[in-house]
């Protein structure tokens, strides 16, 4: 698929919002891509069906707005979001997801998303959100705002779980998307020791997997 030449004049770049689209559902992605192309204020500069490709191209293109699905192969939308923030990539992120649970919304916003749009939203709503995000506006529907507020209240009420410094370090690196061997290399410990610390953190947080551990730790402010 052909995309606009990246060497177009500066005037055109100022007039149109450069958009990157990442979604693993081909029919949905194509429909939204067509809607973006149909808007005179938007310019689709690239698209991907997996998170790893999306992250590489977003780093390279630095679009004004990146529209990212959360559930993607290779890297999840959360991992892409985290890497964009960590690497200080100059793009505004609009999360587009069928998951509207307050925990997912909280995590996405905490990791830098400026908009969270349900996939059931019509294409005009998504395009309007892209335009608003490019201006730095935060775009959340009333339903999502209510869920986010509830999650923040819950987070504030939860008693902070006493993690050891090493458990906290392991969780922080897990939130960045690193694997056990990568975390071990970073902390100069074995992958088996990393897994031991993770299991201990799971038990303290009352969870059974990485994603739930990171979400619980974020709610309690343990990753700040």
N, C-alpha and C positions, 0 to 999 in steps of 0.2 A: 504494500500500500504506500502511495506517495504522500509526502507531507510537505508543507510549505518550506521553501528554501530558507535556511537559517541566516542567509546573508541579505535578506530583504532590508530595505532602507529603514533608518531610525524612525522616521515619521510614522511608517506603518506599524512598527513595533509599539510605539506609544499609543496608537489608536486602538489596537486590538489586544485582548488579554490572552496570553499564551497558556494553553491548557494541555496537561498530560493526563491520560486516562489509563487506569490499571484495574482490570476486572477479569476474572477467569471464565465468566460465562459469555461465550461468543455472541449469542443473539442479543443479550442485554447490552453488552459492550458496543455492538454495532449500532443498535438503536440510539444509544446515548451519543456515540460518536457522530452520527448523522445529525442529531439535534444540535450538538455543539457547532458543527460545520455550518448549520443553517442559521446561526446567530451572527449578525454582522459585527458584534462586539467581541466575539470569541474566535480563537484560532487554535485548532487542534494540531499540536506539534509532535505528538507521538502517542502510542498506546502499547500495552503489554497484557499478557494473560497470566503472568506469574510475578511474584514479588521481587525475585532476584533481578530479573530483567528490568522491571520498573525502577528499582533503586539505582541500578547502573545508569539508566538513561536519564532519570531525574537529576542525578549528580552531574551528568554531562550537559543536559539542556538547560537546567535551572528555570523551568517554566514558572510563570507568575503563580499558577495554581496547579496543584496535583490532586486529582480525584482518585481516591484509593479505596478499594474494597478491603474489608478485614480478612475475609476467608479466601486466601489465595495459596497456591502451591509454591514450593521453594522457600519463600519467606512470607510470613503472614503480614497483613496490613499493620499490625502492631509493631512488628520488627522493622518494617520499612519506615514507619513513623519515628521510631526510636533512633534509627540510623540517620534520618534526615535532621533530627534535632541535635544528635551527637556531633555530626559533621558540619552543622551550621549551614546546611544547604538553603539557599535563598529562594524558598517557595512556600506558598500558603497551602495547607493541606485541608481538603474537604474529604471527610470519611463518608463513604456510601455503603450502607450495610443493612442486611435483613435482620441483624441482631440489634434490637433496641433496648436490651436489658440495661438497667442503670449502671451496673458494674462495668460493662463494656464502654458505655458512654463516658463514664468518669475516667477510665483508663486512657481512652483516646484523647480526651480534652487535656488530661494531665500530661500526656506525652506530646502535646503541641497542636492538635487539630483545632482549626478555627471554626469548623462547621461539621455537623453530624447529621446526615440526611438518610431517612429510611428508604429502602429500595422501592417501597410502594409509592413514593412521591412521583409525580408526573415529571416529564422531561423539562418542561418550562420551569418548574420549581427548582430542579437541579441546576439548570443554567443560570437562574437568578441567584442561587446560592453561590455559584462560582464567581459571578460578577461581584457580589457583595464581599466574598472572601478576599478577592483581589484588592479591595479597598481597606482590608483589615478588619471588617465587621465580623462579629461572632454570629453564626447562624445556627440556631437550635429551635426546633418546633416547640410548641407549648407542652406537648406530651413529654418530649425529651427533656425539656427544662425541669419539669416536675420530678421526673425520675432522677435527674442529676442532683437536684436539691435534696431529695430523699437520701441519696447515696452519700452526699457530703455530710448530712446530719448523722447518718449511721456511722460514718468514718470518725466523726468527732466524738461520738459516744463510746466507741469501742475502746476497751482497755488496751494499752500498748503491750504487745507481747515482748518479754525480755529475750531478745536474740543476742547471741555472743557477737563480738566484732567480726569474727570470721564468717559466721552464718550470714550476717548482714552483707559482708563483702561478696559472698557467693550469690546471694539473692540479687544484689545490684547488678552483677555481671550477667546473671540469668535474665534479668529484665532487658539487658542490652542485646539479648539473643545469642549469647555465647554458649557453646556446648560444654559438657563437663571437661573434656580434654583441654579445650581452649581456656576455660576458667583456671584449671590446674596450672597451665603454662603461665598464665598471667600472675597467679598468686604463688607460684613456685611450690605447689603441692601436687600430689598424684590425683588422677581422675577419681580413683576409689575414695580418697579423702574428701574430694568435692562432693561425691554422692552421699557420703556419711553426713556431712554438714547439711546438705539439702534435706535428707531424711529427717534429721533432727529439727530443722526449721518447719518441715511439713507437720510434724507431730505437735510442735508448739503452736502453730497457726491453725491447726485443725483441718488441714487440707490433704489432698492426695496426689496433686500433680503440680508441675511447674507454673502453668498459667494461673491456677487458683492461688498458689503461694505468692506470686508477684502481685496479684490483685489485692489479696488480703494485706500484704505488707504495705502497699500503696495507701490503702484505706486508713491504715494506722499511722501513716507518716514515717514508716521505717526505712524508706528508700530516699528520703530527702537529704 
